[in-house]
Amino acid sequence: MKPIIVDDFKDDPQPLKKGVAKSWLGEMHWVSLPSDPDKDDKTKEAVVWCEGNLGTSSTRWFEKDRKFFFKDEKDMTMFVLRWS
């Protein structure tokens, strides 16, 4: 039996962090993409996906510092299902 080494879990995906923020736009649901310097940055791909599925960045959704904010929880849920 092979012993489990911490490096064996290095390629496991990191969970997306989620939360709710209040702003002048009202309540916004947010998701933060994991940052891993060893892997490709998925932020640009995620922005393209949002633009294709949710329209251009506006009060419905926007991205700031690898954190995506959504007005509707269902939009955030679709994002999480796609990028987790």
C-alpha positions as CSV (number, residue, x, y, z in Angstrom):
1,M,0.0,0.0,0.0
2,K,1.4,3.4,-1.1
3,P,1.5,6.0,1.7
4,I,-0.4,9.2,1.1
5,I,1.9,12.1,0.5
6,V,0.7,15.8,0.7
7,D,1.9,16.3,-2.9
8,D,-0.6,13.7,-4.1
9,F,-3.3,16.3,-3.5
10,K,-1.5,19.2,-5.2
11,D,-3.6,18.9,-8.4
12,D,-6.9,18.7,-6.6
13,P,-9.1,21.7,-7.5
14,Q,-9.4,24.4,-4.9
15,P,-13.0,25.2,-3.8
16,L,-14.5,28.5,-5.0
17,K,-15.2,30.9,-2.2
18,K,-18.7,32.5,-2.2
19,G,-20.4,35.2,-0.2
20,V,-22.9,38.1,-0.2
21,A,-21.9,41.8,-0.3
22,K,-24.0,44.9,0.0
23,S,-23.3,47.9,-2.2
24,W,-25.1,50.8,-3.8
25,L,-26.4,48.3,-6.3
26,G,-28.0,46.3,-3.5
27,E,-27.2,42.8,-2.5
28,M,-24.6,41.1,-4.7
29,H,-23.6,37.5,-4.6
30,W,-19.9,37.0,-5.2
31,V,-17.6,34.1,-6.2
32,S,-13.8,34.2,-6.0
33,L,-11.8,32.1,-8.5
34,P,-8.9,30.2,-6.8
35,S,-5.5,31.7,-7.4
36,D,-2.8,29.2,-8.2
37,P,0.5,30.5,-9.7
38,D,1.3,27.1,-11.1
39,K,-1.9,26.9,-13.2
40,D,-3.4,29.1,-16.0
41,D,-5.4,32.0,-14.9
42,K,-9.0,31.3,-15.7
43,T,-10.3,34.9,-15.2
44,K,-10.2,35.9,-18.8
45,E,-12.0,32.7,-19.9
46,A,-14.6,33.2,-17.1
47,V,-15.2,36.8,-18.3
48,V,-15.8,35.6,-21.8
49,W,-18.2,32.9,-20.5
50,C,-20.1,35.6,-18.5
51,E,-20.3,37.9,-21.5
52,G,-21.6,35.0,-23.7
53,N,-24.2,33.8,-21.2
54,L,-25.1,36.9,-19.1
55,G,-24.4,39.8,-21.5
56,T,-21.8,42.5,-21.1
57,S,-20.5,43.5,-17.7
58,S,-23.0,45.8,-16.0
59,T,-25.2,45.9,-12.9
60,R,-26.2,42.2,-13.6
61,W,-22.6,41.0,-13.1
62,F,-19.1,42.3,-13.0
63,E,-15.6,41.2,-12.2
64,K,-13.0,42.8,-10.0
65,D,-9.7,41.3,-8.8
66,R,-10.6,37.7,-9.7
67,K,-13.9,38.1,-7.8
68,F,-17.2,37.9,-9.8
69,F,-20.2,39.7,-8.5
70,F,-23.8,38.7,-9.5
71,K,-27.1,40.5,-8.9
72,D,-29.1,37.3,-9.1
73,E,-28.2,34.2,-7.1
74,K,-29.2,32.0,-10.1
75,D,-26.5,33.6,-12.2
76,M,-23.9,32.9,-9.5
77,T,-25.1,29.3,-9.3
78,M,-24.7,28.9,-13.1
79,F,-21.1,30.4,-12.8
80,V,-20.2,28.0,-9.9
81,L,-21.5,25.0,-11.8
82,R,-19.4,26.0,-14.8
83,W,-16.2,26.9,-13.1
84,S,-16.0,24.5,-10.1
